[in-house]
Amino acid sequence: MNIEYRTKWTVENGIAVIRQLQNTAHLCGYHLALAGGILNRGYSAKDLDIMVLPMGSLGQKWETFKIEIEQTLNITVDNLSDSYPDETAAGRAVYVAMNHPNGRIDFLRY
């Protein structure tokens, strides 16, 4: 039986999303990197994990970048950090978008 998952993330389309956001990320003081199943297996049936890392000593503009993510990808990004206490305890914030055509995107902001 061939099971088709709603989420179809691959290295290629994960990198394509990052490329769409990269220029704005830099202007807002961030680097972006792939993480999770895409790096481990080359695909993910669950989600696309993107690490959002501060770039040097520049000031970061998260709210500006979040708005640009939403407008560029036509998605809604919600802060779900309260649902991930281990991430929050480690100083990371978790933002999730559920309405991308390929499925869920998790942004881990450091």
C-alpha positions in Angstrom: 0.0 0.0 0.0 1.3 3.4 -1.0 0.7 6.0 1.8 0.9 9.6 0.7 1.8 12.0 3.4 0.4 15.6 3.4 3.9 16.8 4.2 6.5 16.4 1.5 9.6 18.1 2.6 12.9 17.3 0.8 16.4 18.8 0.9 15.6 20.6 -2.4 12.3 22.3 -1.3 13.7 23.0 2.1 16.6 24.9 0.6 14.2 26.6 -1.7 12.3 28.0 1.3 15.5 29.1 2.9 16.6 30.9 -0.3 13.3 32.7 -0.4 13.9 34.0 3.2 17.7 34.4 3.2 18.1 38.0 2.1 15.5 39.2 4.6 17.0 37.0 7.3 20.4 38.8 6.8 18.8 42.2 6.9 17.1 41.3 10.2 20.3 39.9 11.7 19.9 36.2 11.2 21.4 33.1 9.5 19.1 30.3 8.5 20.0 26.5 8.5 18.2 23.3 7.8 17.9 20.8 10.6 16.0 17.6 11.6 14.9 14.8 9.3 15.8 16.5 6.1 19.4 16.5 7.1 19.3 13.0 8.6 17.4 11.3 5.8 17.0 13.8 2.9 13.3 14.1 3.5 10.7 14.6 6.2 7.2 13.3 6.3 6.5 15.4 9.4 7.9 19.0 9.0 10.6 21.3 7.8 12.9 22.4 10.6 14.7 25.7 10.1 17.2 27.0 12.7 17.2 30.8 13.0 20.6 31.9 14.4 21.8 35.3 15.4 24.3 36.8 13.0 27.3 38.2 14.9 26.8 41.1 17.2 24.2 42.8 15.0 20.9 43.5 16.6 18.2 41.0 15.6 14.7 42.1 14.5 12.6 39.0 15.0 9.2 40.7 14.7 10.1 42.3 11.4 11.5 39.0 10.1 8.4 37.1 11.3 6.2 39.4 9.3 8.4 39.0 6.2 8.3 35.2 6.6 4.5 35.3 6.7 4.2 37.7 3.7 6.9 35.9 1.6 5.5 32.4 2.1 1.9 33.4 2.6 1.7 31.5 5.9 0.9 32.3 9.6 3.7 31.8 12.1 2.6 31.1 15.7 4.8 31.2 18.8 4.4 27.7 20.4 7.3 28.0 22.8 5.1 27.2 25.8 4.5 23.8 24.3 8.2 23.1 24.2 9.6 23.6 27.7 12.9 21.9 27.0 13.6 24.3 24.1 12.5 27.3 26.2 14.7 26.2 29.1 17.6 26.0 26.6 17.0 29.6 25.5 15.3 28.8 22.2 11.9 29.9 21.0 9.7 27.7 18.8 7.6 29.2 16.1 5.4 27.0 13.9 3.5 27.5 10.6 0.9 24.9 9.8 -0.5 26.3 6.5 2.4 26.0 4.0 1.3 23.9 0.9 4.0 21.3 1.8 2.9 21.2 5.4 4.3 22.3 8.8 7.4 24.5 9.2 9.1 24.8 12.5 11.4 27.8 13.1 13.8 27.3 16.1 15.0 30.8 17.1 18.2 30.9 19.1 
